[in-house]
Amino acid sequence: MHQVRALLSGVQRQGVDTVPLLQRAQIPPLLLGDERARVTPAQFVRLFRELYEVTGDEFLGLSVAPSRPGTFAMMCHTALGSRDLGAAIERGVTFYGLFPGGPDLALEHEGFGGEAVFVVRNDFASEEQRFLAECVVIIWHRLCSWLIGRRIPLEWASFASPPPAYKDEFPELFGCPVHFGAGRTGAGFAAHYLAAPLVRDESELAQMLRRAPFELLSRREYGTTVAEQVRRALVRALGDSPRLPALGEIAARLAVSPATLRRRLAAENTSYKDLKDTVRRDAAIAGLAEGSEPIAELAARLGFSEDTAFHRAFRRWTGTTPGAYRLATVTHEPPRETGSQQS
């Protein structure tokens, strides 16, 4: 919900009434006051589209200067003909440098062939501009990964701004250690990726742009991280059976020992328990927000042996009960924190 509020901050500064935007995105406006509330990817995408329509600005009113629709697409077309990823990034940096008030980007090299660093050099004075910087780094990283057809592991990400309220989400967003109050905003990765050839063509770019930036915000990992392989296996398992597989079963599918799987997940800043919890949480929120499945049946489908166990888990995830969350989504009433269980 912190990210939803940040997304709205640009138009709020312009005096736009955000209640109709939230309602059209099927997000209860009063849910904004619940610190632990979450929305589904579909709700977030609908809100993004509403803001894009209202502002006519690819930066959604978050920057000191607007970016006209089509700017990002033209940058991608410019970069697509590059000989490798490094040249594509340089073209993108040069392209955005043509627009006063736009993102001031740079590609830096540190050490002898060791690390490449993508830097956003703007001075982010306001909260909405700092949120925009986070989005720029995320979208840049995923665009580069999309261009070469495989995820580029980040060594680190840093932000010159103080840590936001949702700082605990950052390691999952970036898949690497994240630092705040740093001397610069950017991310580092192994320099050899700069020599990777681009594998996309004009037709694939056109398809991606039709869904941009949602395609780039959808956490596509191209199956190259262990965490993503485990997450995908868990999501598939939820569709087939209410019993999520044990760590040993997943390890066998990936042809590694349980100890190796634990070690590799730890290297990616996560664990099997955390991934299982996240998959269940997201499925629960999506089921409550966008379906009419009875809560008892949803709990059983997610592998909870008792309704009360599901209620306890959902309260831990969101601060409210499944019944209160569904009621808020349907009636736009705020979810209430109560001592009794609701269904």
Secondary structure, DSSP 8 states (H G I E B T S, - for coil): -HHHHHHHHHHHHTT---HHHHHHTT--GGGGG-TT----HHHHHHHHHHHHHHH--TTTT-SSS---TTHHHHHHHHHHT-SSHHHHHHHHHHHHTTSTTS--EEEEEETTTTEEEEEE-----SHHHHHHHHHHHHHHHHHHHHHHTS---EEEEEESS---TTGGGHHHHHSS-EEES-SSEEEEEEGGGGG------HHHHHHHHHHTTTTTTS---TT-SHHHHHHHHHHHHHHH-SS---HHHHHHHTTS-HHHHHHHHHHTT--HHHHHHHHHHHHHHHHHHH----HHHHHHHTT-SSHHHHHHHHHHHHSS-HHHHHHHHHH-------SS---
